[in-house]
C-alpha cells in the first residue's frame, strides 16, 4: 500500500471541512445560471475574494466573443460573465492547471433556489455538487499545499460559461493550458467516487434554411419549403449515425400559418464523435448533406457552429496521471476507479491542448442538472485530500 509522506500528512491534517461547507453553502445561495450575468458577476466577486488567500495574481478576465443563432436565423452575440484567472509562481519549473466553473444550469427564474438537508450529511441545492462544492474543495486543497510546500506553480481558471459549452472562455483555457504538465478539473465524481475516464467530443450546429414563401393553395409550386428541406437534412444526418458518431437532430424552428409555404427553418443538431476521425467524417457528412439539400429543394443554406469540445482519449499521459491519482487515493485509503462516459466538459478542451487531465476531482454527489442535485458532505475533505496529495506528487516530478 502507498504511504503518505510527511508533507502529505501535514497537508491532509490542515483541511477544514467546516470552511469548505460554509463556502459551498454561501456560493450555492447565489443563483449563477450561465445567462444570469448579474448572478455570475456576484459569484465572480465572491470567488475573487476567496482565491485572494493564495499568493498569486487574481484577475477577472472579460469573456471572449460568443454568438448564437436565433429562431429567426439571425446571428447575435451572447453576453457572458467574467472568468476568474489566478496565476501562482509562473516561473516555477513544474506547473499545473486547475479548472472549475462558477455557472450552473439553473436560470434566475428557476424554482430551484434554496438549500435543504435531505438527510444528515447530504445537502440538496443548486450547484452544490456541480460544482460549487468542487471549487470550494479545490481552494482548500491549494491552501493546504501552500501551507506545506509553497513552491508549486499553477494556474486556476474558473469560467462562467462551462455549462453552455465554454465558448467565451475557450481561448483562456487554451492559454492557461500552455506549458502545464497536468491538469485537474473539479466536475463532480459519481456518488461512489468513480471518475470519468475517456470522453467523446461534441459539436453543435444551427443550419439555417431559407426558402421562398407562397400561398399553400393558390401557387404552392412557386414556393420553396424550408421546413421540408430542413427535415430532409435532419433525416439524412440521423441516418448516418453510428456507434462512434451519435447524431441528434434536436429541434427545428420556423414555419407559420398552414396556408403559407414556410420560407425559413433553423435546424439544431448535436454530434457526439468518439474520436477525431469521426469529427472529420461528421464535417464531410454535413457538407455533403447540405449540398444535396440545396440541389434538391432550391433553397439557401447557412451552417453555423462547430465541434467545441474534442474527444478526450486515455492516452499515455492521461493513463500516467490517472495512475498517479489512484496511487494517491490508495495512500489515503481510497479506492479510485474510472470509467468512460459520454458527457463532455472543460477536460475535453484541456486534453485537446495536449495536457493530461483528470476532470472529476470534485465532490461526490449526484442528480446534477435537476432539482434533486445533492452533495455528500464528507466527500469535501476526502476529495480535497486526494487533490492535495496528487498536487504534491506532481510538483515533486511524478509526471516528468
ROLUMDREN-145199 format. One record per residue: x, y, z of N, C-alpha, C in turn. Coordinates in pm, whole numbers, padded with zeros to 5 digits, always signed. Layout:
REM ROLUMDREN-145199
XYZXYZXYZ
...
//
This chain:
REM ROLUMDREN-145199
+00084-00120+00000+00000+00000+00000+00088+00125+00000
+00051+00227-00079+00121+00354-00081+00116+00418+00058
+00220+00493+00091+00226+00564+00218+00233+00713+00191
+00180+00791+00283+00188+00936+00274+00323+00984+00325
+00377+01085+00258+00498+01149+00307+00464+01242+00424
+00566+01294+00487+00544+01387+00599+00464+01509+00554
+00505+01571+00440+00433+01689+00391+00291+01654+00350
+00270+01538+00291+00136+01497+00252+00046+01483+00373
+00098+01423+00480+00017+01410+00602-00016+01547+00660
+00082+01636+00660+00058+01770+00713-00049+01843+00633
-00044+01829+00502-00143+01895+00417-00283+01841+00445
-00295+01711+00455-00426+01649+00480-00479+01691+00616
-00394+01699+00715-00437+01731+00851-00490+01874+00864
-00448+01964+00777-00494+02101+00791-00624+02130+00715
-00676+02033+00643-00801+02054+00569-00915+02084+00665
-00996+02182+00629-01103+02231+00717-01238+02206+00651
-01305+02099+00690-01434+02066+00628-01539+02172+00656
-01540+02228+00776-01639+02331+00808-01624+02451+00715
-01499+02490+00687-01478+02603+00596-01524+02569+00455
-01496+02446+00410-01540+02406+00277-01692+02407+00266
-01759+02354+00366-01904+02351+00363-01962+02492+00368
-01905+02578+00451-01956+02715+00462-01945+02787+00328
-01832+02771+00260-01817+02834+00128-01918+02777+00030
-01934+02646+00032-02029+02584-00060-02170+02638-00038
-02210+02647+00086-02344+02698+00117-02358+02844+00074
-02256+02924+00100-02262+03065+00061-02272+03079-00091
-02188+03004-00162-02185+03017-00307-02310+02959-00372
-02362+02848-00319-02481+02786-00379-02606+02871-00356
-02600+02962-00259-02713+03051-00236-02721+03163-00340
-02617+03176-00421-02614+03278-00527-02653+03211-00658
-02763+03255-00718-02800+03200-00848-02701+03249-00953
-02632+03156-01015-02535+03192-01119-02557+03107-01243
-02683+03096-01284-02711+03035-01413-02631+03107-01521
-02589+03034-01622-02496+03089-01721-02544+03221-01778
-02672+03233-01807-02724+03355-01869-02760+03462-01767
-02750+03431-01639-02775+03529-01534-02645+03604-01509
-02617+03704-01591-02488+03771-01584-02470+03846-01452
-02577+03895-01395-02566+03962-01265-02527+03861-01157
-02589+03743-01161-02554+03639-01065-02411+03591-01083
-02368+03576-01208-02230+03534-01233-02132+03641-01187
-02171+03768-01202-02083+03876-01154-02070+03870-01002
-02180+03842-00933-02174+03829-00788-02086+03712-00747
-02100+03599-00818-02017+03483-00788-01870+03512-00816
-01843+03579-00925-01704+03611-00959-01640+03695-00849
-01716+03789-00793-01663+03870-00685-01633+03788-00562
-01724+03697-00525-01701+03610-00410-01579+03520-00431
-01567+03466-00552-01454+03379-00581-01322+03456-00580
-01323+03577-00635-01201+03657-00635-01156+03685-00492
-01251+03716-00404-01216+03739-00264-01159+03613-00200
-01222+03499-00227-01178+03374-00165-01041+03332-00215
-01018+03340-00346-00891+03295-00402-00778+03395-00380
-00812+03513-00330-00708+03608-00292-00625+03557-00175
-00670+03454-00106-00592+03392+00001-00470+03320-00052
-00466+03293-00183-00349+03231-00245-00246+03339-00278
-00119+03303-00296-00015+03404-00312+00000+03459-00453
-00089+03425-00545-00072+03467-00683-00153+03589-00720
-00153+03615-00850-00228+03727-00908-00368+03680-00945
-00469+03749-00893-00609+03716-00920-00667+03821-01013
-00719+03778-01127-00781+03871-01221-00916+03817-01266
-01002+03909-01307-01129+03873-01369-01118+03909-01517
-01123+03808-01601-01096+03822-01744-01228+03841-01818
-01230+03939-01907-01350+03963-01986-01378+03843-02077
-01505+03809-02097-01537+03694-02182-01503+03722-02328
-01464+03617-02398-01445+03628-02542-01579+03636-02613
-01575+03673-02739-01699+03685-02815-01762+03547-02835
-01891+03540-02811-01969+03419-02839-02100+03463-02903
-02157+03378-02986-02279+03416-03056-02371+03296-03068
-02497+03327-03099-02599+03223-03114-02690+03258-03229
-02747+03155-03290-02841+03173-03399-02982+03169-03341
-03057+03275-03362-03194+03281-03312-03291+03205-03399
-03414+03194-03351-03518+03125-03427-03550+03196-03558
-03513+03324-03567-03535+03398-03691-03418+03390-03787
-03315+03309-03751-03200+03291-03836-03091+03395-03818
-03116+03494-03733-03015+03598-03710-02906+03545-03616
-02784+03593-03638-02671+03559-03552-02642+03679-03463
-02658+03661-03333-02639+03770-03238-02538+03730-03130
-02466+03829-03075-02372+03800-02966-02446+03758-02839
-02379+03678-02756-02433+03634-02627-02348+03696-02518
-02414+03749-02416-02342+03807-02302-02305+03696-02203
-02181+03701-02155-02135+03610-02052-02068+03690-01941
-02053+03626-01825-01982+03688-01715-01832+03677-01732
-01759+03750-01647-01614+03742-01649-01567+03610-01587
-01446+03570-01624-01387+03445-01578-01275+03474-01477
-01268+03395-01373-01162+03408-01274-01035+03341-01324
-00923+03413-01313-00794+03360-01357-00692+03391-01248
-00630+03287-01194-00530+03301-01089-00398+03242-01138
-00290+03316-01124-00158+03266-01163-00067+03269-01040
-00010+03156-01008+00079+03144-00892+00214+03089-00940
+00318+03163-00914+00457+03124-00948+00471+03085-01095
+00449+03179-01184+00456+03146-01328+00593+03100-01373
+00698+03124-01293+00832+03080-01333+00874+02949-01268
+00783+02883-01197+00818+02756-01132+00852+02651-01238
+00943+02561-01210+00984+02461-01310+00874+02360-01343
+00787+02331-01248+00674+02240-01272+00547+02317-01245
+00461+02323-01347+00338+02399-01332+00219+02314-01374
+00107+02332-01304-00014+02257-01335-00131+02353-01350
-00242+02300-01400-00363+02378-01423-00477+02317-01345
-00555+02402-01278-00677+02358-01210-00792+02440-01266
-00903+02373-01300-01016+02445-01357-01147+02405-01291
-01238+02500-01297-01374+02478-01249-01466+02578-01315
-01592+02576-01278-01685+02674-01334-01777+02728-01225
-01812+02855-01241-01899+02921-01145-02045+02916-01187
-02073+02882-01313-02211+02885-01360-02282+02753-01330
-02414+02761-01326-02499+02643-01309-02600+02639-01425
-02681+02535-01426-02783+02523-01531-02916+02583-01488
-02921+02644-01369-03048+02695-01316-03058+02845-01339
-03145+02889-01432-03155+03033-01460-03214+03111-01343
-03213+03242-01358-03254+03330-01248-03398+03304-01203
-03484+03262-01294-03624+03240-01259-03657+03094-01232
-03554+03009-01218-03578+02867-01191-03629+02849-01048
-03721+02755-01025-03773+02737-00889-03672+02680-00790
-03564+02621-00839-03465+02559-00751-03364+02665-00709
-03384+02722-00591-03302+02835-00547-03246+02819-00407
-03292+02720-00331-03256+02713-00190-03191+02579-00155
-03126+02579-00038-03058+02461+00013-03145+02389+00115
-03129+02257+00121-03203+02177+00221-03123+02051+00250
-03132+02003+00372-03067+01877+00409-03161+01763+00378
-03121+01675+00285-03203+01557+00254-03200+01459+00368
-03084+01448+00429-03061+01363+00545-02929+01409+00604
-02892+01366+00723-02763+01410+00777-02648+01378+00682
-02570+01481+00649-02455+01462+00563-02481+01469+00414
-02606+01492+00374-02640+01500+00232-02714+01631+00208
-02650+01723+00138-02703+01857+00115-02759+01867-00026
-02882+01913-00035-02951+01934-00162-02950+02084-00193
-02914+02118-00316-02916+02260-00352-02859+02282-00490
-02887+02398-00549-02842+02426-00686-02692+02447-00692
-02624+02358-00762-02480+02371-00781-02395+02318-00667
-02455+02254-00567-02374+02208-00453-02269+02105-00496
-02306+02020-00592-02209+01923-00645-02145+01974-00773
-02224+02036-00857-02178+02078-00991-02185+02230-01003
-02080+02306-00964-01967+02248-00895-01914+02339-00786
-02004+02401-00712-01957+02494-00609-01889+02420-00495
-01933+02299-00466-01860+02217-00371-01723+02180-00423
-01714+02152-00552-01586+02118-00613-01488+02234-00611
-01537+02355-00640-01449+02472-00637-01402+02500-00494
-01492+02479-00397-01455+02501-00257-01344+02405-00213
-01356+02278-00249-01252+02183-00207-01124+02204-00287
-01134+02250-00412-01013+02285-00486-00934+02392-00412
-01002+02498-00367-00936+02605-00294-00875+02553-00165
-00948+02469-00094-00897+02415+00033-00772+02331+00011
-00771+02252-00096-00652+02171-00127-00533+02261-00159
-00556+02369-00232-00448+02460-00265-00394+02529-00140
-00483+02569-00050-00439+02631+00075-00355+02533+00158
-00396+02407+00157-00321+02305+00232-00183+02284+00170
-00176+02278+00039-00049+02260-00029+00042+02381-00005
-00015+02500-00012+00065+02621+00013+00122+02621+00155
+00050+02564+00249+00095+02565+00388+00217+02476+00410
+00234+02373+00326+00343+02278+00350+00451+02282+00242
+00418+02329+00122+00515+02328+00012+00492+02449-00077
+00525+02569-00028+00496+02693-00103+00593+02719-00217
+00606+02621-00306+00697+02633-00420+00630+02592-00551
+00508+02545-00544+00441+02489-00661+00389+02600-00751
+00400+02580-00883+00343+02674-00978+00214+02620-01037
+00116+02707-01050-00012+02661-01107-00094+02781-01153
-00185+02754-01244-00289+02847-01284-00423+02789-01243
-00517+02877-01211-00655+02837-01183-00745+02916-01278
-00834+02846-01347-00937+02912-01429-01073+02864-01380
-01158+02958-01343-01297+02926-01309-01384+03009-01402
-01443+02943-01501-01515+03016-01604-01663+03031-01571
-01729+03115-01649-01870+03147-01623-01964+03086-01725
-01911+03002-01816-01995+02953-01926-01973+02806-01959
-01921+02729-01864-01893+02588-01893-02019+02511-01928
-02128+02540-01859-02250+02461-01879-02309+02476-02018
-02272+02583-02088-02324+02603-02223-02217+02588-02330
-02100+02533-02293-02001+02499-02394-01869+02572-02386
-01852+02665-02292-01725+02737-02274-01684+02815-02398
-01781+02868-02471-01747+02940-02594-01672+03069-02565
-01707+03139-02457-01640+03266-02428-01515+03248-02343
-01485+03126-02302-01366+03101-02219-01269+03003-02284
-01300+02953-02404-01214+02853-02468-01073+02905-02490
-01060+03030-02532-00927+03086-02557-00849+03098-02426
-00916+03137-02318-00849+03147-02188-00803+03010-02140
-00886+02908-02156-00846+02773-02118-00723+02727-02197
-00723+02754-02327-00609+02714-02409-00483+02788-02368
-00497+02916-02338-00381+02994-02292-00328+02938-02161
-00418+02910-02067-00375+02862-01936-00315+02722-01944
-00355+02642-02043-00304+02505-02054-00160+02499-02104
-00111+02606-02166+00023+02602-02225+00130+02577-02119
+00215+02481-02146+00329+02455-02060+00299+02379-01933
+00177+02329-01917+00142+02258-01794+00171+02109-01808
+00218+02049-01699+00249+01906-01703+00124+01822-01680
+00023+01879-01617-00100+01805-01588-00208+01904-01548
-00332+01858-01552-00445+01943-01514-00545+01863-01432
-00611+01931-01341-00719+01874-01260-00840+01964-01276
-00953+01903-01305-01079+01975-01321-01180+01920-01221
-01266+02008-01169-01343+01972-01049-01491+01946-01074
-01520+01881-01188-01653+01825-01206-01677+01721-01096
-01804+01701-01057-01830+01604-00950-01802+01461-00993
-01749+01383-00899-01740+01239-00918-01877+01177-00898
-01892+01052-00934-02016+00981-00906-02031+00962-00755
-02149+00928-00707-02168+00912-00562-02071+00816-00497
-02026+00713-00571-01931+00617-00513-01786+00658-00534
-01763+00776-00592-01628+00826-00613-01567+00791-00747
-01638+00718-00832-01585+00682-00964-01557+00807-01046
-01443+00808-01115-01404+00919-01200-01447+00894-01345
-01457+01001-01421-01480+00989-01565-01347+00960-01633
-01344+00861-01721-01224+00829-01797-01227+00897-01932
-01225+00818-02039-01230+00875-02173-01367+00939-02196
-01367+01047-02272-01491+01114-02310-01492+01131-02461
-01610+01121-02520-01624+01160-02659-01626+01310-02670
-01633+01359-02793-01642+01504-02813-01785+01546-02838
-01801+01674-02868-01935+01722-02901-01925+01838-02998
-02026+01849-03081-02037+01962-03173-02182+02000-03188
-02209+02129-03189-02345+02179-03203-02355+02270-03325
-02459+02246-03405-02475+02320-03529-02616+02374-03541
-02624+02495-03596-02752+02554-03635-02748+02572-03786
-02838+02503-03854-02840+02505-04000-02962+02587-04043
-02934+02705-04100-03040+02800-04137-03077+02776-04283
-03203+02743-04305-03254+02715-04439-03350+02827-04479
-03323+02891-04590-03410+02999-04641-03470+02956-04774
-03604+02945-04776-03675+02907-04897-03746+03026-04959
-03869+03004-05005-03947+03111-05067-04093+03092-05028
-04153+03195-04974-04293+03187-04933-04385+03188-05054
-04499+03120-05039-04603+03119-05142-04734+03077-05077
-04846+03098-05146-04976+03054-05095-04983+02902-05107
-05021+02837-04998-05019+02690-04996-05124+02629-05087
-05228+02705-05124-05332+02651-05210-05329+02707-05350
-05302+02839-05361-05311+02905-05491-05189+02877-05578
-05066+02889-05523-04946+02870-05606-04832+02805-05526
-04858+02686-05468-04753+02623-05388-04628+02591-05469
-04645+02573-05601-04530+02539-05684-04427+02651-05691
-04469+02770-05658-04376+02883-05660-04297+02895-05529
-04340+02821-05429-04272+02827-05301-04154+02730-05293
-04069+02752-05198-03959+02661-05165-03967+02636-05014
-04009+02517-04978-04047+02487-04840-03922+02463-04755
-03891+02559-04668-03773+02549-04583-03786+02438-04479
-03908+02417-04431-03929+02310-04332-03900+02174-04393
-03947+02152-04515-03923+02024-04582-03773+02003-04605
-03703+02108-04649-03560+02096-04673-03485+02069-04544
-03521+02141-04437-03455+02118-04308-03483+01978-04256
-03604+01929-04277-03639+01794-04234-03560+01689-04311
-03539+01714-04440-03461+01620-04522-03317+01615-04471
-03262+01729-04433-03125+01732-04377-03122+01655-04247
-03222+01677-04161-03227+01609-04032-03231+01458-04049
-03315+01410-04140-03328+01266-04161-03198+01208-04218
-03138+01279-04312-03014+01229-04373-02901+01223-04270
-02888+01326-04187-02783+01326-04084-02806+01215-03983
-02931+01201-03939-02962+01098-03839-02938+00958-03894
-02963+00940-04021-02944+00808-04083-02798+00768-04090
-02709+00866-04083-02567+00838-04094-02499+00814-03959
-02577+00811-03850-02518+00789-03718-02458+00648-03709
-02366+00631-03616-02301+00502-03596-02266+00488-03450
-02218+00371-03407-02178+00356-03266-02070+00454-03224
-01993+00507-03321-01886+00601-03286-01918+00745-03322
-02037+00768-03374-02082+00904-03404-02232+00914-03379
-02268+00967-03262-02410+00991-03234-02451+01121-03302
-02569+01119-03363-02622+01237-03431-02764+01260-03380
-02787+01378-03323-02918+01407-03265-02976+01535-03323
-03060+01527-03428-03136+01645-03470-03235+01679-03358
-03215+01793-03294-03286+01819-03169-03407+01910-03185
-03405+01997-03287-03514+02094-03295-03514+02160-03432
-03634+02195-03479-03649+02279-03597-03735+02398-03559
-03678+02518-03571-03755+02642-03554-03799+02690-03691
-03919+02746-03698-03964+02802-03825-04108+02770-03854
-04149+02800-03976-04286+02774-04015-04380+02885-03972
-04507+02868-04004-04607+02969-03973-04746+02918-04003
-04832+03003-04059-04970+02963-04088-04977+02846-04185
-05081+02767-04171-05096+02649-04256-05111+02682-04404
-05152+02804-04433-05175+02836-04575-05057+02908-04640
-04940+02904-04575-04820+02968-04630-04707+02866-04639
-04647+02855-04756-04526+02773-04769-04416+02840-04687
-04359+02772-04589-04263+02838-04499-04130+02867-04569
-04080+02988-04546-03957+03029-04613-03836+03031-04519
-03852+02987-04395-03740+02986-04302-03751+02867-04207
-03639+02801-04186-03631+02695-04084-03488+02695-04029
-03477+02670-03900-03346+02660-03836-03339+02524-03767
-03251+02438-03819-03234+02303-03766-03118+02302-03666
-03144+02249-03547-03039+02237-03445-02998+02089-03437
-02868+02063-03447-02817+01926-03447-02697+01916-03354
-02694+01809-03275-02579+01779-03190-02511+01652-03239
-02378+01657-03245-02297+01541-03282-02210+01502-03163
-02189+01371-03146-02102+01320-03040-01999+01224-03102
-01885+01277-03148-01783+01192-03210-01698+01122-03105
-01665+00996-03128-01583+00921-03035-01435+00955-03048
-01393+01001-03166-01252+01035-03186-01243+01139-03297
-01119+01184-03322-01101+01291-03420-01136+01247-03562
-01118+01121-03593-01158+01073-03726-01307+01091-03748
-01386+01073-03641-01530+01089-03653-01569+01236-03669
-01488+01327-03617-01512+01469-03642-01498+01497-03791
-01394+01442-03852-01375+01460-03996-01491+01400-04074
-01537+01282-04031-01650+01219-04100-01776+01303-04087
-01797+01358-03968-01916+01441-03946-01911+01567-04029
-01793+01629-04038-01780+01751-04118-01812+01723-04264
-01761+01611-04315-01790+01574-04454-01938+01542-04472
-01997+01479-04371-02139+01445-04376-02225+01571-04384
-02194+01669-04301-02270+01794-04303-02258+01861-04439
-02136+01871-04488-02113+01938-04617-02190+01869-04730
-02181+01736-04735-02249+01663-04841-02400+01670-04831
-02452+01660-04709-02596+01663-04689-02654+01800-04723
-02585+01904-04684-02632+02039-04714-02628+02065-04864
-02523+02021-04930-02515+02040-05076-02629+01968-05147
-02663+01849-05100-02772+01773-05161-02906+01843-05139
-02925+01899-05019-03050+01969-04991-03063+02096-05075
-02954+02165-05094-02959+02284-05181-03006+02245-05322
-02948+02137-05373-02981+02095-05509-03125+02043-05518
-03167+01964-05419-03299+01901-05426-03413+01999-05401
-03390+02100-05318-03500+02185-05272-03487+02330-05315
-03379+02364-05385-03362+02500-05437-03375+02604-05325
-03297+02582-05220-03301+02672-05104-03159+02723-05075
-03153+02829-04995-03026+02884-04949-03000+02833-04808
-02880+02783-04783-02849+02722-04653-02720+02780-04598
-02724+02818-04469-02605+02861-04397-02584+02766-04280
-02460+02726-04257-02427+02636-04146-02345+02713-04043
-02393+02716-03921-02324+02782-03811-02292+02679-03703
-02180+02699-03636-02144+02610-03525-02015+02537-03552
-01985+02441-03468-01863+02364-03482-01846+02265-03369
-01732+02197-03368-01701+02099-03264-01622+02172-03155
-01693+02215-03051-01632+02298-02947-01559+02217-02841
-01586+02087-02832-01515+02004-02735-01463+01878-02806
-01331+01866-02823-01277+01749-02891-01286+01625-02802
-01278+01507-02860-01276+01385-02778-01156+01384-02683
-01174+01318-02570-01067+01309-02470-01034+01162-02449
-00934+01109-02521-00897+00968-02504-00807+00951-02382
-00793+00829-02336-00694+00797-02232-00565+00757-02305
-00483+00858-02333-00355+00831-02397-00251+00802-02290
-00124+00792-02329-00020+00754-02233-00007+00854-02119
-00015+00984-02152-00004+01086-02048-00121+01082-01952
-00242+01068-02008-00360+01061-01922-00357+00936-01835
-00312+00823-01891-00304+00699-01812-00207+00715-01696
-00098+00786-01721+00000+00808-01614-00060+00896-01503
-00136+00998-01542-00198+01084-01442-00306+01010-01365
-00387+00930-01433-00489+00851-01363-00423+00756-01263
-00312+00695-01303-00241+00605-01212-00187+00681-01091
-00138+00802-01114-00089+00884-01002-00202+00913-00904
-00320+00952-00956-00435+00980-00871-00478+00855-00795
-00477+00740-00863-00516+00615-00796-00420+00581-00683
-00290+00604-00706-00193+00575-00601-00204+00673-00485
-00234+00800-00516-00259+00896-00409-00381+00853-00328
-00484+00807-00396-00603+00758-00325-00570+00639-00238
-00489+00548-00288-00451+00431-00209-00380+00472-00081
-00294+00571-00089-00223+00618+00031-00319+00678+00132
-00435+00725+00083-00536+00784+00171-00643+00684+00212
-00631+00559+00168-00732+00459+00198-00853+00468+00109
-00838+00533-00007-00948+00548-00103-00921+00460-00225
-01024+00390-00270-01013+00312-00393-01063+00398-00507
-00975+00428-00600-01007+00518-00711-01020+00437-00839
-01136+00442-00899-01160+00377-01028-01219+00479-01124
-01223+00445-01253-01282+00534-01350-01346+00453-01461
-01435+00520-01532-01498+00455-01647-01530+00561-01752
-01536+00516-01876-01562+00607-01986-01704+00663-01976
-01723+00782-02033-01853+00848-02025-01883+00920-02155
-02009+00940-02180-02050+01014-02299-02060+01162-02278
-02048+01209-02155-02057+01352-02127-01930+01426-02167
-01939+01559-02170-01824+01643-02203-01810+01753-02100
-01690+01812-02096-01664+01922-02002-01536+01991-02047
-01485+02082-01965-01361+02152-01999-01241+02059-02005
-01252+01941-01945-01145+01842-01959-01120+01807-02104
-01226+01807-02186-01207+01783-02330-01119+01890-02392
-01147+02017-02359-01069+02126-02414-00923+02117-02374
-00900+02084-02246-00763+02076-02195-00689+01961-02262
-00753+01846-02271-00690+01732-02339-00660+01766-02484
-00746+01845-02548-00722+01887-02684-00598+01973-02699
-00552+02033-02589-00429+02112-02589-00307+02025-02562
-00327+01893-02546-00216+01802-02523-00174+01789-02378
-00259+01832-02285-00226+01826-02142-00304+01712-02077
-00237+01619-02008-00311+01513-01936-00403+01575-01831
-00524+01523-01821-00622+01581-01729-00708+01473-01666
-00736+01488-01537-00843+01414-01470-00949+01518-01437
-01070+01499-01488-01167+01607-01483-01284+01584-01388
-01275+01486-01300-01380+01465-01200-01317+01456-01061
-01237+01557-01029-01172+01563-00898-01261+01630-00794
-01381+01665-00831-01471+01734-00739-01535+01643-00637
-01633+01697-00568-01701+01626-00460-01783+01509-00515
-01812+01415-00427-01907+01309-00461-02048+01364-00445
-02130+01334-00543-02268+01381-00540-02344+01321-00655
-02463+01374-00681-02543+01316-00788-02665+01398-00822
-02745+01346-00916-02868+01410-00965-02842+01551-01014
-02720+01573-01070-02686+01708-01116-02777+01748-01231
-02794+01877-01249-02881+01936-01351-03028+01907-01321
-03061+01878-01197-03200+01856-01158-03224+01917-01020
-03350+01927-00982-03383+01981-00850-03350+01884-00738
-03305+01764-00774-03263+01666-00673-03111+01667-00651
-03040+01760-00713-02894+01763-00701-02851+01758-00554
-02749+01675-00527-02705+01662-00388-02554+01648-00378
-02504+01686-00262-02363+01679-00227-02348+01589-00104
-02255+01495-00110-02219+01414+00008-02111+01491+00081
-02146+01550+00195-02062+01649+00260-01928+01593+00303
-01925+01470+00352-01797+01412+00395-01696+01403+00282
-01745+01404+00159-01653+01391+00046-01572+01519+00024
-01611+01630+00085-01533+01752+00068-01391+01731+00119
-01378+01680+00241-01245+01655+00297-01176+01540+00223
-01251+01436+00195-01195+01320+00125-01134+01359-00008
-01208+01438-00086-01161+01473-00221-01057+01585-00217
-01065+01674-00119-00959+01773-00103-00827+01706-00069
-00833+01603+00014-00711+01528+00047-00654+01462-00078
-00741+01405-00160-00695+01341-00284-00626+01444-00374
-00684+01563-00385-00623+01668-00466-00489+01713-00409
-00484+01736-00279-00362+01786-00218-00246+01689-00239
-00270+01561-00214-00164+01461-00230-00125+01450-00379
-00223+01453-00466-00193+01447-00609-00107+01566-00651
-00144+01685-00608-00067+01804-00647+00075+01799-00592
+00091+01757-00469+00225+01749-00412+00312+01649-00489
+00254+01542-00534+00330+01442-00610+00363+01492-00751
+00271+01565-00811+00301+01624-00942+00415+01725-00928
+00408+01807-00824+00512+01906-00801+00648+01841-00775
+00647+01722-00718+00771+01650-00691+00827+01580-00814
+00757+01591-00926+00810+01536-01051+00748+01406-01096
+00634+01366-01037+00575+01237-01072+00527+01230-01216
+00502+01346-01280+00458+01345-01420+00572+01376-01516
+00692+01389-01465+00807+01423-01553+00842+01304-01642
//
